[in-house]
């Protein structure tokens, strides 16, 4: 397999130049199991172990390009450095720690997978869109399990109302219906990540796109919900030449982003805010507020604005915790 088949291009070639004279070779991280990694290289698949000099916050994520030193006579290599990321999908680590967790790196397109009958929620889509826009990748909403939809048009209308300017594809990974709509995004050398809640059918979709059972799947529960099966992130080369990263289902996606990402997620609110009388309008009690006016007129749904406010509060609280952690580390 050539490097270009793995997504290598001029951006990464330039970043690798400092390591060319040190007997290192480029590799892409296909999977990570706590510390050790699985690497894809022109020498084939190698096991990768991070060098001791790499700190906890310097360890690679799935999709990263790394500079490695192959071990003679072994199918292993030492990871000496992680190349700069072009894009990075991150979330706040679960629990109470204020730590960034990189879910997938160097992704070109993010398939935000949701599902009919159990997971199709406009509020959840808004949250995932915020994280996707912050990553630098292009989001595509994939509504799976269309064969289980009870009221297709009504359920889609709710999502379409918040997916402004974002492609929305309906399909069934189980039956194959509509899967070919993903083909324009699955081109050679491009990397796509699947992100979504537990049980929305991501593993089934990976197997469908790969044309074989790459990942284990589980039967749908009696309540129509899928079962969580993926336990680690993995980069899978597809027959089309694209590279697909599946991720464990997220029971909770805590944002790791700045306020500016909300302008991309809630474009209509950002446009209305530009029409407010005061440039620093909080959209709460100021006169001449275009946002409040749109809500009163019914052109901006109140629940849409409530979701915006909720994510804004979450991001601002995160910034406070980040600052507190930074001050603590500097003492």
Secondary structure, 3 states (H helix, E strand, C coil): CCHHHHCCCHHHHHHHHHHHHHCCEEEEEEEEECCEEEEEECCEEEEEEECCCCCHHHCCCCCCEEEEEECCCCCEEEEEEECCCCCEEEEECCCCCCCEEEEEECCCEEEEEEECCCCCCHHHHHHHHHHHHHHCCEEEEEEECHHHCCCHHHHHHHHHCCCCCCEEEECCCCCCCCHHHHHHHCCCCCEEEEEECCCCCHHHHHHHHHCCCCCCCCCCCCCCCCCCCCCCCEEEECCCCCEEEECCCCCCCCCCCCCCHHHHHCHHHHHHHCCCCCCCCCCCCCCCCHHHHHHHHCCCCHHHHHHHHHHHHHHHHHHHHHHHHHHHHHC
